[in-house]
Amino acid sequence: MDHRDILTRFKNGDLGREQAAALLTGAAPGPAAGNVSLATAGAGPRAAVSQPPPARALTTAPAGGGLPAPVDGYAVTAVHGRFPDADGLDDFWHTAVPGGRDAGRRTECSLGGVDDFDAVFFGLTPEDVALMDPRERILLEVLWQTLETAGCTGARLDTLTAADGEPRAVGVYVAHGPVGRAGAGLPARLSALLDLRGPGHCVGGGEASFLVALHQALSALRAGECGAALVGAADLRLDPSGRHPGRARHPGAGEGAGAVLLRPLAAARAAGDTVHAIVRATAVAHPGRRAQEAAAAGLARRTLAAAGVGEAGVALRETEVTAAATTGGTGAATGLAALVRAVLQLRHGTLLPAPGGSPAVPWERRYDESGRELPRRATVAVRPTTGSAAAHVLLEEPPRRGPGPGPVPAGPATVAAAEELVLLSGPTPEHLAAMARRIADRALPVDGARSGGRDAAPDDRQELPALARELRLGRAVRDCRLAVVVRDTGELAAALRAFAHDPDRVETGGPGEGVRHADLRGARGPGVLSGDLPETRAYLAALWRGRRLDALARLWLAGVDVTAADTAGAAPVLPLPTSALLPRPLRETGRPRTDEPAPS
């Protein structure tokens, strides 16, 4: 390709500015390909809106201002969603895939459990809960669960820093139906609960509000105001007071709640985060006096041009129409539902049909003229409505990692399994027991194939250290604590189930044996060690290096946070079950029942 061809393709919008400059100077082009010819054609775009005209290259910064987005984009490191008949992403996928085990099930149009809430887990009083509307309560739950899915409610939070080095710099951006008083303080509430120190904002009203919140979050990340951003949305069909779930629902109405966690892709990969998708570009605008279709087409051009991607490079288009085919009309959570659909199709390599379209089909790979494999890409767009903005987001599948290290070979040096210290905590003894049960049932083997001490399989010996480390670094430290030293996951499962069955009768043998636990809710003062002193951190780090597990367990049960001094180094985040919530029915006023324990 000579210079004339490059300039012609740039003028026509087939190449972005960065790609054209790289080709003219002989530098390696960025990962975003232009509108290249395809050696293998994949499935055509599934669009619910008219196709935009060819993208035009922009000579200005991406929409929204600020510094240009990093070449490799922003990673979605956690995603969580709750929709009618779909509590979680697996359920959502099975309800969306034609012919799937739950396809077409959708017998409900509302979320379950709206009238229940675990105020104690979140440290809220009955008075606090009385001032919250149901959308706030659900948002608080899904935002927490999203952070836990990413392993970011504990010591790992300190590694999320702003440009000036401020730790725990996580932005909180939320969207839900008409805000009023409700929701405006939710970013501050969650930030105070977790000691988050990033910016935040609440976006109210309009089907595009989640995507608008996501656009704002990326602006904060781009400016270095935070090291990660939590973006959530919730919408419920409430009665006119806005305080209770409404019983009358119009046809096609639905409800939904969920969130994503975003951070720069390079930082996410260096930290070992799970990358579900990459956000390459976003655009948000009010339509003015233009027609909806014209406004949507203009945002599509801006988004693709900002990423240097041609229209032919996008095989999937999710909109408010495609989302409604799975969830019904979900109001402020519409953009969330559309994004979840797109992320899951990228993950599974399967294209869902557009409303009234053909069955789901495999998402075929595309290649450029040199035979290089191109990443799958999808757009998520919500058109403007009266008084609301339109938004457009370009997603890309994450780069595939090479094969990881193989299993440790069995041999004389690896037969004996090393001991590991496993720590759990919860706000009450009931929460602690429920969490022990959940870890044993969902994250550990239920048969004896991978348990048994010296006969443990090599993968078992690899799994236990990762699980113990994830519980130490990825989870918040609460007042009711458990410590157990074990040699394999089978031994851990048995110990946790015994504790969950009867915490008061669990065996508490000598050092290193059995489960030990403590309730520190009534403790006063700094305890046996002050965690604010650098000498304390150095002492605890020395205990970890020397694997003084019994000493660390005793300090943990005495009230010392031993997790922050764990200096084992970076390791991939291990997905684990989220904390067990124990919701209680609320009175009509929104207050919890009087027989529940006081918040810690």
Buried (B, 14 or more C-beta within 10 A) or exposed (E): EEEEEBBEBBEBBBBBBBBBBBBEEEEEBBBBBBBBEBBEEBBEBBBBBEEBEBBEBBEEEBBBEBEEBBBBBBBBBBBBBBBBBBBBBEBBBBBBBEEEEBEEBBEBBBBEBBBBBBBBBBEBBBEBBBEBBBBBBBBBBBBBBBBBBBBBBBBBBEBBBBEEEBBBBBBBBBBBBBBEEBBBBBBEBBBEBBEBBBBBBBBBBBBBBBBBBBBBBBBBBBBBBBBBBBBBBBBBBBEEEBBBBBEEBEEEBBBBBBBBBBBBBBBBBEBEBBBBBBBBBBBBBEBEEBEBEBBBBBBBBBBBBBBBBBBBBBBBBBBBBBBBBBBBBBBBBBBBBBBBBBBBBBBBEBBBBBEEBEEBBEBEEBBBEEEEEBBBBBBBBBBBBEEBBBBBBBBBBBEEEEEEEEEEEEEEEEEEBEBBBBBBBBBBBBBBBBBBBBBBBEBBBEEEEBBBEEEBBBEBBEBBBBBBBBBBBBBBBBBBBBBBBBBBBBBBBBBBBBBBEEBEEBEEEEEBBBBBBBBBBEEEEEBEBEBEEEEBBEBBBEBBEEEBBBBBBBBBBBBBBBBBBBEEEEEBBBBBBBBBBBBBEBEEEBBBEEEBBEBB
